[in-house]
C-alpha cells in the first residue's frame, strides 16, 4: 500500500471513530461509558498511527536520498 493510501485509510478510520464518539458523548449507563472509553482509546491510537506514518514517510525520504547518493 502506498503512503497516500495508508494515510487515506487511517483518515477514514479516524472519521468513523470520531462519529461513533460523538454518538456516545452522553452515556446512559455503564456499558455506554465503557464503549465511550474504548472509542476514545481507538481515536488516540489512530492519532498515534498518523504520527508513526509521518515519521516513516520522513525516514523513507532520508533512505531514498541516501540510496541516491550511493
C-alpha positions as CSV (number, residue, x, y, z in Angstrom):
1,X,0.0,0.0,0.0
2,X,1.3,3.4,-0.8
3,X,1.8,6.1,1.8
4,X,-1.1,8.1,0.4
5,X,-3.3,5.0,0.5
6,X,-2.3,4.3,4.1
7,X,-2.9,7.9,5.1
8,X,-6.3,7.9,3.4
9,X,-7.3,4.7,5.1
10,X,-6.2,6.0,8.6
11,X,-8.2,9.2,8.0
12,X,-11.2,7.2,7.1
13,X,-10.9,5.1,10.3
14,X,-10.4,8.3,12.2
15,X,-13.6,9.9,10.8
16,X,-15.6,6.7,11.7
17,X,-14.3,6.5,15.2
18,X,-14.9,10.2,15.8
19,X,-18.5,9.8,14.5
20,X,-19.0,6.9,16.9
21,X,-17.5,9.0,19.8
22,X,-19.9,11.8,19.0
23,X,-22.8,9.4,19.3
24,X,-21.7,8.4,22.8
25,X,-20.9,11.7,24.4
26,X,-23.8,11.4,26.8
27,X,-23.6,7.8,28.1
28,X,-26.9,6.4,29.6
29,X,-25.3,3.6,31.6
30,X,-22.1,1.7,32.4
31,X,-22.0,-0.2,29.1
32,X,-22.1,3.1,27.2
33,X,-19.4,4.5,29.4
34,X,-17.2,1.5,28.6
35,X,-17.9,1.8,24.9
36,X,-17.1,5.5,25.0
37,X,-13.8,4.7,26.7
38,X,-12.9,2.1,24.1
39,X,-13.8,4.5,21.3
40,X,-11.6,7.2,22.9
41,X,-8.7,4.8,23.1
42,X,-9.2,3.9,19.4
43,X,-9.2,7.6,18.5
44,X,-6.0,8.1,20.4
45,X,-4.4,5.0,18.7
46,X,-5.4,6.4,15.3
47,X,-3.7,9.7,16.1
48,X,-0.6,7.8,17.1
49,X,-0.7,5.8,13.9
50,X,-0.8,9.1,11.9
51,X,2.3,10.3,13.7
52,X,4.0,7.0,13.1
53,X,3.1,7.2,9.4
54,X,4.5,10.7,9.1
55,X,7.7,9.5,10.8
56,X,8.0,6.6,8.4
57,X,7.5,8.8,5.5
58,X,10.3,11.0,6.6
59,X,12.6,8.0,7.2
60,X,11.7,6.8,3.7
61,X,12.7,10.1,2.2
62,X,16.0,10.0,4.0
63,X,16.6,6.5,2.9
64,X,15.8,7.3,-0.7
65,X,18.2,10.3,-0.5
66,X,21.0,8.0,0.9
67,X,20.4,5.4,-1.8
68,X,20.6,8.0,-4.5
69,X,23.9,9.3,-3.2
70,X,25.5,5.8,-3.3
